[in-house]
Amino acid sequence: MKSLISVLFLLSISLFVGAIWNALALKRPGFYPPKQILKKRAAALAGGGIIILLVTIVLSSF
């Protein structure tokens, strides 16, 4: 069970890093994907990270 919790925690961290990466790409000029796509992608990654983090916290409390 500890290995599952560790994997889920690392997955949530990687999703948050991806969300930050896409959010920072909004500031860069000349970046290819349109800003609307980057905003949607960052929001989806952050939302997934929050959900997986909450699941991890619930599983770790048992």
Backbone torsions as a table, in degrees:
resi	resn	phi	psi	omega
1	MET	NA	-34.3	-179.8
2	LYS	-65.8	-34.3	179.6
3	SER	-69.8	-36.1	176.4
4	LEU	-64.5	-42.4	178.9
5	ILE	-64.2	-40.5	178.9
6	SER	-64.5	-42.6	-179.7
7	VAL	-65.3	-42.9	179.0
8	LEU	-65.1	-39.0	178.2
9	PHE	-65.0	-42.9	178.0
10	LEU	-65.7	-35.3	177.3
11	LEU	-65.6	-41.0	178.8
12	SER	-66.4	-38.0	177.3
13	ILE	-63.9	-43.1	-179.6
14	SER	-66.2	-34.5	176.3
15	LEU	-67.1	-39.6	176.6
16	PHE	-65.4	-38.4	177.4
17	VAL	-64.2	-41.4	176.9
18	GLY	-63.4	-38.3	178.0
19	ALA	-65.8	-41.9	178.2
20	ILE	-65.6	-40.5	179.1
21	TRP	-60.1	-44.8	179.4
22	ASN	-70.3	-34.9	177.5
23	ALA	-67.1	-38.2	177.7
24	LEU	-71.3	-27.1	178.2
25	ALA	-67.7	-20.9	176.6
26	LEU	-64.6	-30.0	-177.1
27	LYS	-80.7	-21.6	-176.2
28	ARG	-78.6	133.1	176.9
29	PRO	-77.9	145.2	174.7
30	GLY	76.6	16.5	178.4
31	PHE	-79.9	136.2	-168.4
32	TYR	-64.7	-57.9	-173.7
33	PRO	-61.5	139.5	178.2
34	PRO	-57.5	154.5	-175.5
35	LYS	-62.7	-31.7	179.3
36	GLN	-64.8	-39.8	178.8
37	ILE	-67.5	-40.9	178.7
38	LEU	-64.0	-38.6	178.5
39	LYS	-65.3	-43.7	179.0
40	LYS	-64.6	-41.3	-179.5
41	ARG	-65.5	-43.1	179.0
42	ALA	-64.5	-40.6	179.1
43	ALA	-66.5	-40.1	179.4
44	ALA	-66.1	-42.2	179.2
45	LEU	-66.2	-41.1	178.8
46	ALA	-67.3	-40.6	177.7
47	GLY	-62.8	-43.3	176.6
48	GLY	-64.0	-38.5	177.7
49	GLY	-63.6	-40.1	179.3
50	ILE	-66.7	-43.8	-179.4
51	ILE	-62.6	-46.5	-179.0
52	ILE	-67.3	-35.8	177.1
53	LEU	-64.7	-41.4	178.0
54	LEU	-64.6	-40.4	176.7
55	VAL	-62.8	-41.0	178.8
56	THR	-63.0	-41.7	179.8
57	ILE	-65.4	-41.3	178.6
58	VAL	-64.5	-44.3	179.4
59	LEU	-65.9	-33.7	-178.7
60	SER	-74.7	-19.1	-179.8
61	SER	-79.4	-15.0	179.1
62	PHE	-84.8	NA	NA
